[in-house]
Amino acid sequence: MPRNPSDDSRLRGAPWHAQTGSGPRIPAWSDGRAPRGAGWFPAALAALIQLPGVVIAAHDAATDPLTIAAVLVAFASSFLLLLGRTHPGVTLVAVAVLCAPAIAITVGPPFAAVPLAFAIVGAVVRGARVWAWWTVAGLAIVGPVGAYLLVARPEAVIRPLIIALVLTLLVGVGEAIRGRRERYRELSRQIAARREAAAEAERLRIARELHDVLAHSLSQISVQAGVGLHLFDSRPDKARESLESIKTVSSQALEEVRGVLGFLRADGPASSRAPEPDLARIPVLADTYRRAGLDVRLEDDLRSVPSAASQLALYRIVQESLTNIGRHAQARTVRIHLAEEDGSYVLSVADDGRGLPGDGERDGKGMLGMRERAELLGGSFAVRETDGGGVTVEARIPARTAEAS
């Protein structure tokens, strides 16, 4: 059965991926799952980038053993980055302490600052922002002083200050990556919530359809079977009519159930499913109750043709109302009236039965389903006592809303 557009109105305005069940591809790291190799990649890259610095320092090892020692310590600090996922703040401080001497006393490209750069970004991304800012502040204050004391040249203070400035910019890079992750996580949560809402709306739609089809059909079969048994000996011809009515109703119910369940199958074309009921089937529906002895009067004063969604809703409300009348009302006459008032389609089903049932029955699934069908199209639903006895069910569906759906 094709999807009822009215049942998806609660999702109207949601992104297409929430309505179709698909959506944008979310990176694995957005929900906390790191991509494969993310743990060792920063450490391996930092060590690889430092290799030229180690080679340069080894070349000058005979004259400057302090430099080679500082460079080797900074190179070894690269492997501390393997602990960054579980202890980002502590790892950042340890890497900073180990890299600081090499940053202060070496010349040329600042290879020794590479592990510190990875540690800064990793700490910010993993939420250790305070650790990152305090580490950068410490390098900016202590670095120039330490460089001057170790090298004893005033120009030595410039290098730590420049590196501290670059690390500050890297804190901003880490914040940008962290913000991107948060946006992806939020998007993932929204998609999951909308898919759940779409699944719930579809479950309710199928539940309404199955309830209306089965309640009506089984009620008719029960009534016709009772009539057939009662007249089986005295009036066999009437009993035969009852059996034929049972056959017709059960066949129609089977087709509608197949149509509802067929929507769940992805291997069948939509054209092979049973069409949705419309207002043209209300006279046939009324005739089945006439054969059961109920005087059903149908008045159609519609001046325009409602949309498919509104026709289905109106038909189901008539069907459920007749089912309730046949089961509970003990009525003799039913009046079904279709009209247009103030830009709305108005349906009223009035009987002369025993009046409104108790609260438990009044709030049953049938009444709830009729109310949902009307409200999903922007309309209203009401049940009241009929003047002179009985019950009147009234549903109003705005014509413009119905056509737009």
Contacts in CASP RR format, 6 or more apart in sequence:
PFRMAT RR
TARGET T0000
AUTHOR 0000-0000-0000
METHOD contacts of the structure
MODEL  1
MPRNPSDDSRLRGAPWHAQTGSGPRIPAWSDGRAPRGAGWFPAALAALIQ
LPGVVIAAHDAATDPLTIAAVLVAFASSFLLLLGRTHPGVTLVAVAVLCA
PAIAITVGPPFAAVPLAFAIVGAVVRGARVWAWWTVAGLAIVGPVGAYLL
VARPEAVIRPLIIALVLTLLVGVGEAIRGRRERYRELSRQIAARREAAAE
AERLRIARELHDVLAHSLSQISVQAGVGLHLFDSRPDKARESLESIKTVS
SQALEEVRGVLGFLRADGPASSRAPEPDLARIPVLADTYRRAGLDVRLED
DLRSVPSAASQLALYRIVQESLTNIGRHAQARTVRIHLAEEDGSYVLSVA
DDGRGLPGDGERDGKGMLGMRERAELLGGSFAVRETDGGGVTVEARIPAR
TAEAS
1 209 0 8 1.000
1 259 0 8 1.000
1 260 0 8 1.000
1 262 0 8 1.000
1 263 0 8 1.000
1 273 0 8 1.000
1 274 0 8 1.000
1 275 0 8 1.000
1 276 0 8 1.000
2 263 0 8 1.000
2 270 0 8 1.000
2 273 0 8 1.000
2 276 0 8 1.000
3 263 0 8 1.000
4 205 0 8 1.000
4 276 0 8 1.000
4 309 0 8 1.000
4 312 0 8 1.000
5 308 0 8 1.000
5 309 0 8 1.000
5 405 0 8 1.000
6 309 0 8 1.000
6 310 0 8 1.000
6 312 0 8 1.000
6 313 0 8 1.000
6 373 0 8 1.000
6 376 0 8 1.000
6 377 0 8 1.000
6 402 0 8 1.000
6 405 0 8 1.000
7 201 0 8 1.000
7 202 0 8 1.000
7 204 0 8 1.000
7 205 0 8 1.000
7 376 0 8 1.000
8 19 0 8 1.000
8 198 0 8 1.000
8 201 0 8 1.000
9 376 0 8 1.000
9 377 0 8 1.000
9 378 0 8 1.000
9 405 0 8 1.000
10 197 0 8 1.000
10 201 0 8 1.000
10 376 0 8 1.000
11 18 0 8 1.000
11 19 0 8 1.000
11 194 0 8 1.000
11 197 0 8 1.000
11 198 0 8 1.000
11 201 0 8 1.000
14 194 0 8 1.000
14 197 0 8 1.000
14 198 0 8 1.000
15 23 0 8 1.000
15 194 0 8 1.000
16 22 0 8 1.000
16 23 0 8 1.000
17 23 0 8 1.000
17 24 0 8 1.000
17 191 0 8 1.000
17 194 0 8 1.000
18 190 0 8 1.000
18 191 0 8 1.000
18 194 0 8 1.000
18 195 0 8 1.000
18 197 0 8 1.000
18 198 0 8 1.000
19 194 0 8 1.000
19 198 0 8 1.000
21 195 0 8 1.000
21 198 0 8 1.000
23 191 0 8 1.000
24 187 0 8 1.000
24 191 0 8 1.000
26 184 0 8 1.000
26 187 0 8 1.000
26 188 0 8 1.000
26 191 0 8 1.000
27 35 0 8 1.000
27 184 0 8 1.000
28 34 0 8 1.000
28 35 0 8 1.000
29 35 0 8 1.000
29 38 0 8 1.000
29 181 0 8 1.000
30 181 0 8 1.000
30 184 0 8 1.000
30 185 0 8 1.000
30 187 0 8 1.000
30 188 0 8 1.000
31 184 0 8 1.000
31 185 0 8 1.000
31 188 0 8 1.000
32 185 0 8 1.000
34 85 0 8 1.000
38 85 0 8 1.000
39 82 0 8 1.000
39 85 0 8 1.000
40 82 0 8 1.000
42 81 0 8 1.000
42 118 0 8 1.000
42 122 0 8 1.000
43 78 0 8 1.000
43 79 0 8 1.000
43 80 0 8 1.000
43 81 0 8 1.000
43 82 0 8 1.000
43 118 0 8 1.000
45 114 0 8 1.000
45 118 0 8 1.000
46 78 0 8 1.000
46 81 0 8 1.000
46 114 0 8 1.000
46 115 0 8 1.000
46 118 0 8 1.000
47 75 0 8 1.000
47 78 0 8 1.000
47 79 0 8 1.000
49 111 0 8 1.000
49 114 0 8 1.000
50 71 0 8 1.000
50 74 0 8 1.000
50 75 0 8 1.000
50 78 0 8 1.000
50 111 0 8 1.000
50 112 0 8 1.000
50 114 0 8 1.000
50 115 0 8 1.000
52 109 0 8 1.000
52 111 0 8 1.000
53 71 0 8 1.000
53 106 0 8 1.000
53 109 0 8 1.000
53 111 0 8 1.000
53 112 0 8 1.000
54 71 0 8 1.000
54 72 0 8 1.000
54 75 0 8 1.000
57 64 0 8 1.000
57 67 0 8 1.000
57 68 0 8 1.000
57 71 0 8 1.000
57 72 0 8 1.000
57 106 0 8 1.000
58 68 0 8 1.000
60 67 0 8 1.000
60 68 0 8 1.000
61 67 0 8 1.000
61 68 0 8 1.000
66 105 0 8 1.000
67 102 0 8 1.000
67 105 0 8 1.000
67 106 0 8 1.000
70 101 0 8 1.000
70 102 0 8 1.000
70 104 0 8 1.000
70 105 0 8 1.000
70 106 0 8 1.000
70 112 0 8 1.000
71 102 0 8 1.000
71 106 0 8 1.000
71 111 0 8 1.000
71 112 0 8 1.000
73 98 0 8 1.000
73 99 0 8 1.000
73 101 0 8 1.000
73 102 0 8 1.000
74 98 0 8 1.000
74 99 0 8 1.000
74 101 0 8 1.000
74 102 0 8 1.000
74 103 0 8 1.000
74 111 0 8 1.000
74 112 0 8 1.000
74 115 0 8 1.000
76 98 0 8 1.000
77 94 0 8 1.000
77 95 0 8 1.000
77 98 0 8 1.000
77 99 0 8 1.000
77 115 0 8 1.000
77 116 0 8 1.000
78 114 0 8 1.000
78 115 0 8 1.000
80 91 0 8 1.000
80 94 0 8 1.000
80 95 0 8 1.000
80 98 0 8 1.000
80 115 0 8 1.000
80 119 0 8 1.000
81 91 0 8 1.000
81 95 0 8 1.000
81 115 0 8 1.000
81 118 0 8 1.000
81 119 0 8 1.000
83 90 0 8 1.000
83 91 0 8 1.000
84 91 0 8 1.000
84 92 0 8 1.000
84 119 0 8 1.000
84 122 0 8 1.000
84 123 0 8 1.000
84 126 0 8 1.000
85 126 0 8 1.000
88 119 0 8 1.000
88 122 0 8 1.000
88 123 0 8 1.000
88 126 0 8 1.000
88 127 0 8 1.000
88 128 0 8 1.000
88 131 0 8 1.000
89 123 0 8 1.000
89 128 0 8 1.000
89 131 0 8 1.000
89 132 0 8 1.000
90 131 0 8 1.000
91 119 0 8 1.000
91 123 0 8 1.000
92 116 0 8 1.000
92 119 0 8 1.000
92 120 0 8 1.000
92 122 0 8 1.000
92 123 0 8 1.000
92 128 0 8 1.000
92 131 0 8 1.000
92 132 0 8 1.000
92 135 0 8 1.000
93 131 0 8 1.000
93 135 0 8 1.000
95 115 0 8 1.000
95 116 0 8 1.000
95 119 0 8 1.000
96 116 0 8 1.000
96 119 0 8 1.000
96 135 0 8 1.000
96 139 0 8 1.000
98 115 0 8 1.000
99 112 0 8 1.000
99 113 0 8 1.000
99 115 0 8 1.000
99 116 0 8 1.000
100 139 0 8 1.000
100 142 0 8 1.000
100 143 0 8 1.000
101 150 0 8 1.000
102 112 0 8 1.000
103 110 0 8 1.000
103 112 0 8 1.000
103 113 0 8 1.000
103 116 0 8 1.000
103 143 0 8 1.000
103 147 0 8 1.000
103 159 0 8 1.000
103 160 0 8 1.000
103 163 0 8 1.000
104 143 0 8 1.000
104 146 0 8 1.000
104 147 0 8 1.000
104 150 0 8 1.000
104 151 0 8 1.000
104 156 0 8 1.000
104 159 0 8 1.000
104 160 0 8 1.000
105 147 0 8 1.000
105 150 0 8 1.000
105 151 0 8 1.000
106 112 0 8 1.000
110 159 0 8 1.000
110 163 0 8 1.000
113 163 0 8 1.000
113 166 0 8 1.000
113 167 0 8 1.000
116 167 0 8 1.000
117 166 0 8 1.000
117 167 0 8 1.000
117 170 0 8 1.000
120 132 0 8 1.000
120 135 0 8 1.000
120 136 0 8 1.000
120 167 0 8 1.000
120 170 0 8 1.000
120 171 0 8 1.000
120 174 0 8 1.000
121 170 0 8 1.000
121 173 0 8 1.000
121 174 0 8 1.000
121 177 0 8 1.000
122 128 0 8 1.000
122 174 0 8 1.000
123 129 0 8 1.000
123 131 0 8 1.000
123 132 0 8 1.000
123 135 0 8 1.000
124 132 0 8 1.000
124 171 0 8 1.000
124 172 0 8 1.000
124 174 0 8 1.000
124 175 0 8 1.000
124 177 0 8 1.000
124 178 0 8 1.000
125 174 0 8 1.000
125 177 0 8 1.000
125 178 0 8 1.000
125 181 0 8 1.000
127 178 0 8 1.000
129 171 0 8 1.000
129 175 0 8 1.000
132 171 0 8 1.000
133 171 0 8 1.000
135 167 0 8 1.000
136 164 0 8 1.000
136 167 0 8 1.000
136 168 0 8 1.000
136 171 0 8 1.000
139 160 0 8 1.000
139 163 0 8 1.000
139 164 0 8 1.000
139 167 0 8 1.000
140 160 0 8 1.000
140 161 0 8 1.000
140 164 0 8 1.000
143 157 0 8 1.000
143 160 0 8 1.000
143 164 0 8 1.000
144 156 0 8 1.000
144 157 0 8 1.000
144 160 0 8 1.000
144 161 0 8 1.000
145 157 0 8 1.000
146 160 0 8 1.000
147 156 0 8 1.000
147 157 0 8 1.000
147 159 0 8 1.000
147 160 0 8 1.000
148 154 0 8 1.000
148 156 0 8 1.000
148 157 0 8 1.000
150 156 0 8 1.000
204 372 0 8 1.000
206 260 0 8 1.000
206 263 0 8 1.000
206 264 0 8 1.000
208 316 0 8 1.000
208 369 0 8 1.000
208 372 0 8 1.000
208 373 0 8 1.000
209 256 0 8 1.000
209 260 0 8 1.000
209 316 0 8 1.000
210 257 0 8 1.000
210 260 0 8 1.000
211 365 0 8 1.000
211 366 0 8 1.000
211 369 0 8 1.000
212 316 0 8 1.000
212 319 0 8 1.000
212 320 0 8 1.000
212 323 0 8 1.000
212 366 0 8 1.000
212 369 0 8 1.000
213 253 0 8 1.000
213 256 0 8 1.000
213 257 0 8 1.000
213 260 0 8 1.000
214 253 0 8 1.000
214 257 0 8 1.000
215 320 0 8 1.000
215 323 0 8 1.000
215 366 0 8 1.000
216 253 0 8 1.000
216 319 0 8 1.000
216 320 0 8 1.000
216 322 0 8 1.000
216 323 0 8 1.000
217 249 0 8 1.000
217 250 0 8 1.000
217 252 0 8 1.000
217 253 0 8 1.000
217 256 0 8 1.000
218 253 0 8 1.000
219 323 0 8 1.000
219 326 0 8 1.000
219 327 0 8 1.000
220 245 0 8 1.000
220 246 0 8 1.000
220 249 0 8 1.000
220 288 0 8 1.000
220 289 0 8 1.000
220 292 0 8 1.000
220 323 0 8 1.000
221 246 0 8 1.000
221 249 0 8 1.000
221 250 0 8 1.000
223 292 0 8 1.000
223 326 0 8 1.000
224 242 0 8 1.000
224 243 0 8 1.000
224 245 0 8 1.000
224 246 0 8 1.000
224 249 0 8 1.000
224 291 0 8 1.000
224 292 0 8 1.000
225 242 0 8 1.000
225 246 0 8 1.000
226 242 0 8 1.000
227 238 0 8 1.000
227 239 0 8 1.000
227 242 0 8 1.000
227 292 0 8 1.000
228 238 0 8 1.000
228 239 0 8 1.000
228 242 0 8 1.000
228 243 0 8 1.000
229 239 0 8 1.000
231 238 0 8 1.000
231 239 0 8 1.000
231 242 0 8 1.000
232 239 0 8 1.000
241 291 0 8 1.000
242 291 0 8 1.000
245 288 0 8 1.000
245 291 0 8 1.000
245 292 0 8 1.000
248 288 0 8 1.000
249 288 0 8 1.000
255 274 0 8 1.000
256 274 0 8 1.000
256 277 0 8 1.000
258 273 0 8 1.000
258 274 0 8 1.000
259 273 0 8 1.000
259 274 0 8 1.000
262 268 0 8 1.000
262 273 0 8 1.000
263 273 0 8 1.000
276 308 0 8 1.000
276 311 0 8 1.000
276 312 0 8 1.000
277 311 0 8 1.000
277 312 0 8 1.000
277 315 0 8 1.000
277 316 0 8 1.000
277 319 0 8 1.000
278 308 0 8 1.000
278 311 0 8 1.000
278 312 0 8 1.000
278 315 0 8 1.000
279 300 0 8 1.000
279 302 0 8 1.000
279 306 0 8 1.000
279 311 0 8 1.000
279 314 0 8 1.000
279 315 0 8 1.000
279 338 0 8 1.000
281 315 0 8 1.000
282 298 0 8 1.000
282 314 0 8 1.000
282 315 0 8 1.000
282 318 0 8 1.000
282 336 0 8 1.000
283 298 0 8 1.000
285 315 0 8 1.000
285 318 0 8 1.000
285 319 0 8 1.000
285 322 0 8 1.000
286 296 0 8 1.000
286 298 0 8 1.000
286 322 0 8 1.000
286 336 0 8 1.000
287 296 0 8 1.000
289 296 0 8 1.000
289 322 0 8 1.000
289 326 0 8 1.000
289 334 0 8 1.000
290 296 0 8 1.000
292 326 0 8 1.000
294 325 0 8 1.000
294 326 0 8 1.000
294 331 0 8 1.000
294 332 0 8 1.000
294 333 0 8 1.000
294 334 0 8 1.000
295 332 0 8 1.000
295 333 0 8 1.000
295 334 0 8 1.000
296 322 0 8 1.000
296 333 0 8 1.000
296 334 0 8 1.000
296 336 0 8 1.000
297 333 0 8 1.000
297 334 0 8 1.000
297 335 0 8 1.000
297 336 0 8 1.000
298 336 0 8 1.000
299 335 0 8 1.000
299 336 0 8 1.000
299 337 0 8 1.000
299 338 0 8 1.000
300 338 0 8 1.000
301 337 0 8 1.000
301 338 0 8 1.000
301 339 0 8 1.000
301 340 0 8 1.000
302 338 0 8 1.000
302 339 0 8 1.000
302 340 0 8 1.000
302 345 0 8 1.000
303 340 0 8 1.000
304 340 0 8 1.000
304 399 0 8 1.000
306 314 0 8 1.000
306 345 0 8 1.000
306 397 0 8 1.000
306 399 0 8 1.000
306 402 0 8 1.000
306 403 0 8 1.000
307 402 0 8 1.000
307 403 0 8 1.000
307 405 0 8 1.000
309 377 0 8 1.000
309 402 0 8 1.000
309 405 0 8 1.000
310 345 0 8 1.000
310 377 0 8 1.000
310 397 0 8 1.000
310 399 0 8 1.000
310 402 0 8 1.000
310 403 0 8 1.000
310 405 0 8 1.000
313 373 0 8 1.000
313 374 0 8 1.000
313 376 0 8 1.000
313 377 0 8 1.000
313 395 0 8 1.000
313 397 0 8 1.000
314 338 0 8 1.000
314 345 0 8 1.000
314 347 0 8 1.000
314 395 0 8 1.000
314 397 0 8 1.000
316 370 0 8 1.000
316 373 0 8 1.000
317 347 0 8 1.000
317 349 0 8 1.000
317 370 0 8 1.000
317 373 0 8 1.000
317 374 0 8 1.000
317 381 0 8 1.000
317 393 0 8 1.000
317 395 0 8 1.000
318 336 0 8 1.000
318 347 0 8 1.000
318 349 0 8 1.000
320 366 0 8 1.000
320 369 0 8 1.000
320 370 0 8 1.000
321 349 0 8 1.000
321 370 0 8 1.000
321 393 0 8 1.000
322 334 0 8 1.000
322 349 0 8 1.000
324 366 0 8 1.000
325 331 0 8 1.000
325 334 0 8 1.000
325 349 0 8 1.000
325 351 0 8 1.000
325 353 0 8 1.000
325 391 0 8 1.000
328 354 0 8 1.000
328 357 0 8 1.000
328 361 0 8 1.000
329 351 0 8 1.000
329 353 0 8 1.000
329 354 0 8 1.000
329 355 0 8 1.000
329 390 0 8 1.000
329 391 0 8 1.000
330 353 0 8 1.000
330 354 0 8 1.000
331 351 0 8 1.000
331 352 0 8 1.000
331 353 0 8 1.000
331 354 0 8 1.000
331 390 0 8 1.000
332 352 0 8 1.000
332 353 0 8 1.000
333 351 0 8 1.000
333 352 0 8 1.000
334 349 0 8 1.000
334 350 0 8 1.000
334 351 0 8 1.000
335 348 0 8 1.000
335 349 0 8 1.000
335 350 0 8 1.000
335 351 0 8 1.000
336 347 0 8 1.000
336 348 0 8 1.000
336 349 0 8 1.000
337 346 0 8 1.000
337 347 0 8 1.000
337 348 0 8 1.000
337 349 0 8 1.000
337 350 0 8 1.000
338 345 0 8 1.000
338 346 0 8 1.000
338 347 0 8 1.000
339 345 0 8 1.000
339 346 0 8 1.000
340 346 0 8 1.000
340 399 0 8 1.000
341 396 0 8 1.000
343 398 0 8 1.000
343 399 0 8 1.000
343 400 0 8 1.000
344 379 0 8 1.000
344 396 0 8 1.000
344 397 0 8 1.000
344 398 0 8 1.000
344 399 0 8 1.000
345 396 0 8 1.000
345 397 0 8 1.000
345 398 0 8 1.000
345 399 0 8 1.000
345 402 0 8 1.000
346 394 0 8 1.000
346 395 0 8 1.000
346 396 0 8 1.000
347 393 0 8 1.000
347 394 0 8 1.000
347 395 0 8 1.000
347 396 0 8 1.000
347 397 0 8 1.000
348 392 0 8 1.000
348 393 0 8 1.000
348 394 0 8 1.000
348 395 0 8 1.000
349 392 0 8 1.000
349 393 0 8 1.000
349 394 0 8 1.000
350 386 0 8 1.000
350 390 0 8 1.000
350 391 0 8 1.000
350 392 0 8 1.000
350 393 0 8 1.000
351 386 0 8 1.000
351 390 0 8 1.000
351 391 0 8 1.000
351 392 0 8 1.000
352 386 0 8 1.000
352 388 0 8 1.000
352 389 0 8 1.000
352 390 0 8 1.000
353 389 0 8 1.000
353 390 0 8 1.000
353 391 0 8 1.000
354 390 0 8 1.000
355 385 0 8 1.000
355 386 0 8 1.000
355 389 0 8 1.000
355 390 0 8 1.000
355 391 0 8 1.000
356 362 0 8 1.000
356 383 0 8 1.000
356 385 0 8 1.000
356 390 0 8 1.000
356 391 0 8 1.000
362 383 0 8 1.000
367 383 0 8 1.000
370 381 0 8 1.000
370 393 0 8 1.000
370 395 0 8 1.000
371 381 0 8 1.000
373 381 0 8 1.000
373 395 0 8 1.000
374 380 0 8 1.000
374 381 0 8 1.000
374 395 0 8 1.000
374 396 0 8 1.000
374 397 0 8 1.000
375 381 0 8 1.000
377 397 0 8 1.000
377 398 0 8 1.000
377 401 0 8 1.000
377 402 0 8 1.000
377 405 0 8 1.000
378 397 0 8 1.000
378 398 0 8 1.000
378 401 0 8 1.000
379 395 0 8 1.000
379 396 0 8 1.000
379 397 0 8 1.000
379 398 0 8 1.000
379 401 0 8 1.000
380 395 0 8 1.000
380 396 0 8 1.000
381 393 0 8 1.000
381 394 0 8 1.000
381 395 0 8 1.000
381 396 0 8 1.000
382 393 0 8 1.000
382 394 0 8 1.000
382 395 0 8 1.000
383 391 0 8 1.000
383 392 0 8 1.000
383 393 0 8 1.000
383 394 0 8 1.000
384 391 0 8 1.000
384 392 0 8 1.000
384 394 0 8 1.000
385 391 0 8 1.000
385 392 0 8 1.000
386 392 0 8 1.000
END
